[in-house]
Amino acid sequence: MRAYGIVAPSLGIVAQHGRHGDGNRMLGKFFRSQRYKMLKRAVKINNRLVDLRAKAAVVATGFAPFDEIAKHAGKRSDINEHLATLFVETLAARPKLIVELGVRGGESTFAFERAAALTGAKLVSVDIEDCTNASRYPGWMFVKSDDVAFAAQFPAWCRARGIEPRVDVLFIDSSHLFEHTVQEIDSWFPHLSPRAKVFFHDTNLKQLYFRKDGSWAIGWDNQRGVIAAIERFFGARFDETVEFVDFRKGWIIRHDPWCAGLTILDRVLNGQPAAASA
């Protein structure tokens, strides 16, 4: 998730992407509201009660990259419950090129760099803020840019570095606003490989969202921006508040509603998941 504009540091809540003034103004009003103060108190009380319960021990698998991610995911964030999924799904896709749109503190980067190291993939991360310290993976490249603008330059940028401009894994976690997400889909999907996998985070973003461990967190109401952009692409309506699997236009669509929501798209070839056909 990229952090631009208004920030409530104590809760890790951000108004995303500085060019979207409406989103910043909406969040600023929310952060100053009585509702925000009430939610903040409720979250604090609930999470203290959750922390009193005995936690399930993290069992080491002996597979160091996965164990590192599982340990890292023990610290709550807006995406911690999805980090293992990002790693496992990316590893299974056997990518050559991963593109991450939105970096901020490098939470998703932590998972992607470990999958990339195992598959020998290049990892390109794009953010409008300076995130040059997010990764030390030798195959990582950071681009400080608006992600939609960079998409137009992407083929030439890749060729200048000897990289085939076909994205096997695309991760979108940026402004969370409908119009911008539509632009990201329109500008980046043409660069996807025939066996592509796409992750969208914050597909169930609300002012108050829930994790599987019982804890709560304060988000913001993006008016269904990300999931609505996905609905526009597929010409379908989805219920982002529940887990679902669907199949549309040659894509398998899987959705996890917890921890602000994660939606995964797998391109299908001849009725088979593309990664299995590669």
N, C-alpha and C positions, 0 to 999 in steps of 0.2 A: 504494500500500500504506500503510495507516495504522499508525503506530507508537504502541503503548500498552504499558505494562508493562515487562518486562525487555528490555534492549537490549544488543547486542554491537556497539558503534559501529564498531569497526575493520573489521567485515565487512558492516555494514549489515543485520544480522539482527535481527529484532524479534519480540517476542511481541505478537500483535495483540489489540486490543480489550479494554480493561480489565474488562469485565463477564464475560469468559470466563475464570474463574479456573483451570479445568482446563488450558486451553491455556498459560497463563502458568507454571503449575507444571511442565508437561511440558517446556517450553522451558528453564526454569531448571535442571532436572535434566540436560538435554542439554548445555547450555553448561558445566556443571561436570564433565562426563564426560571420561574418557580418550579416547573416540572423537572427541569434538569437537576435542581438541588434536591428534590424529593427522590428522584431516581438514583442519584449518587449515594444518598443515605441508604436506600433500600439495597443497592448492590453491595455496599460495604457490610451491612448486617448479614445478608444472605451468604456472602462468600466467607465470612467468619464462621458461620454455622457449618458450611460445607467443609471448611478446613479442620473442624473439630472431629470430623469422621475419620476413621482409619482409611488411609489411602492404600490402594492395591500396589504392591511392590512391582517395580519395573524389572522384568526378568530378562537378563542378558541372553541374547541369542548366539553370541560368539561371532556374529557378523558385524565387525566394527563400525562400518558406516551407518548401518541401521540402528545400532545401539547408541551411537552418538546422537542421532536424530531423536530417538525415543527419550533420551535423557534431556536433550534441549527442549523438547516439547513439554516437559514437566513444568516449565515456567509459562504461566498463562499469557497469552497474547490474543490478538484478534484472529490469528490463524494457527495457533499451536496444535489444535486437534486435527489439522489437515496436513501437517508436515510429513508424517509417515506415508500418507496416501500420495503426496506429491513425489516422494522419493521412489516408492514401489512402482507406481504407475509409469513414471519416467524411465526407470530402469527396465521395465518390461517392454517399453516402446523401442528400446535400443536406438536412441537418436544419434544423429551426427551433428545436428544443430538445434540448440534450445534458445528460444528468445523469451526473455522475461520483461514484461512491460509494467514497471512499478517496482521499486527496490526498498526505499526508505531505510530501515535499520538492517535489512538483509535477512529477514526471517525466512522467506521463501528461497532466497539465494542459498542459504545454509543447506537446504534439502537438494536443490538443483545441482550445486557444485559437486556434491558427493555422488549423485547419479552420473553426472558428466564425467567425473574422474574414472568411474568404472567402465563406461562405454567409450571413452576417448572423445566425447562430444565437445564441440565448441559451445560456450555459454555466453550469450550476448544479453546484457541487461541495459535497459533504457529508463532514464528518469530525468525529469526536468531539474532536479536538485543534484548537487554534487554527492555522489555515493561511491567515490573511488576507493573507499576503504572497506567496502562490503564483503569483499572476497579476496583470497590469496591464491585461488586455483589458477594454475598457469594458463589454462585454456579459457579464462574468463576475460571478456572485453566489456568495458563500460562506456556507454554513450550518453553524454549529458545533452538531452534534446527533448523537445515535444515528440511523443511517440508517433503521432499521426504524420507530422512533417518528416520524421526520419524514415517512415515506411516508404515514401516516394524515393528516397535516396538509397534504400536498402540494397537493391541489386548491385548498384555500382560500388557501394561501400564494401559489400562482400567480395566482389570480383577483385577489387584492389588489394584484398588480403588473402586471395587464393581460396576463398570459401564459396561453396556452391550455395546460392541464395534460395534454398528450399528448407523451410522450417519444419522440423519433425515434431517438436513440442513447443507450443505457444502458451504463455501464462499471462493473463490479463488481470491486473489488480491496480487500477490507476484512479481515475476521478470518481468512478461509480455513478456517473451521471449518464442518463439515457443517450443524449445526442453525441457525447464523446465516445461512449461505448459503441454506438452504431458506426461512428467514423473509424474506430479501431477495427471492427469487424470488416468493414468495407475496404480498408487500406491494407490490412495484414493477411486476411484469408487468401488473397491471390498468391501470396508467397508460401502457402502451406504445401508440404509434400503430399504425395498420394496416400501416405500412411500416417498422416498427422494426428496428433492428439492435442486438444485445446482445453486448458483449465481457465475457468472464470471464478474468481473469489468474490465474496460479498454479494451473492445472488439471493440472499435472504437477510438483507441488512435492514435493521429496525432501530428505533431509539433505544430499545432494550432487547438484547439477543441472549441466547442461552447456549451453554456448552453441555456436552454429554456428561461431564463430571458433576453437574448440578450447579455450577457457578454461573453467574450472570455478568454481563458487561454492557456498558453504555455505548451505543453506536449513534446513528443518526438516520433520519428518514430520507432516503434518496428517491422516494416515490417509485420504488421498484426499478430503478434505472437500469441495472445490469441485466436482470432477468427479462425485463421488457424488451431490451435490445436483442436478446436471444430469441424471444418470442417473435419479434419482427423478422429476424433472419429465417426462422422456420415456418412462419405463418401459422403459429399454433399458440395455444394458451396453456401455461403450466402453473401448478400450485407449488410455489417455492417453499411453503411451510411444512411440507411432508417429503419424505424420501420417495423418489420415483425413478423408473427406467423407462425410456421411450425410444422410438426409432423414427427418424424423419429425414427425408432427403439424402439418404445414404450415410447418415450419422447415427451412432448409438449415443443416447443422451442419458447420463446418470447424474443424479442430484442428491447431495447430502445437506439437509437443512440446518445442521448444527454449526455453531461457531461462525455465524454470519453467512453461512452457506457456501458450498463449493459445488460447481457444476462442471462435469467432465464430458467432453465430446470426443468420440472416437470415430474417425472416418472408416467406412466399411468398403471393402472391395469384393465383389462377387459373393456377397453374403457372409464374408468372413472379416473379422477385425483386421485392419490393415497391417498392424504390427506382426500378426501371425502369418500374413501373406508375403512379408518382406523377404 
